[in-house]
Each structure stands twice: as structure tokens, then as C-alpha cells.
Amino acid sequence: MGPTSEWDTAAAQAIVEVAGGQVISAETGQPLRYNTRDSLLNPHFIVYGDASRDWLNAVPCE
């Protein structure tokens, strides 16, 4: 795994959300947002499709 930039994930996030999933920050649990920071690099994030599962606590984050 390596760093990703906003342009690497924006289109994929749109598809995931239309399919009922989410792309969330591993640190905050909030959906990724674009063009809101000085850096174009994404934070660590989790992509999931089944909203009934607690994915934020299912994946260890170091």
C-alpha cells in the first residue's frame, strides 16, 4: 500500500457511494472530502459496502 491522492479516489468514491457504500477516513470515520486541505494526499481510509457492519473498528489502524 502506498499514498494516494484525491484524483486517485474521487471517481471510485462516487461509484462506491452510488452502490450504497462509503469511503471514510480511518482516523475520523467521516467520508473523504475533496479540495478542503492544503495537501492533495488522502488520509488513511476504509472503503466498505455493507453499512450494517462497524468497519471502523473491524480494521486495526496503526
ZINOR-V169126 format. One record per backbone hydrogen bond with DSSP energy under -0.5 kcal/mol. CO is the residue of the C=O (numbers start at 1). NH is the residue of the N-H. E is the energy in kcal/mol with one decimal. If there is no record, write none. Layout:
((CO/NH/E) (CO/NH/E))
This chain:
((4/42/-3.0) (5/8/-1.6) (5/9/-0.8) (6/9/-1.0) (6/10/-2.0) (9/13/-2.8) (10/14/-1.9) (11/15/-1.9) (12/16/-2.6) (13/17/-2.6) (14/18/-2.0) (15/19/-1.7) (16/21/-2.9) (17/20/-1.3) (22/48/-2.4) (23/32/-2.0) (24/46/-2.7) (25/29/-2.2) (30/25/-3.0) (40/6/-2.3) (44/26/-2.7) (44/27/-0.5) (46/24/-2.8) (48/22/-2.3) (49/51/-0.8) (50/53/-1.6) (53/55/-1.7) (54/57/-0.7) (54/58/-0.7) (55/59/-1.2) (58/60/-0.5) (60/62/-0.5))
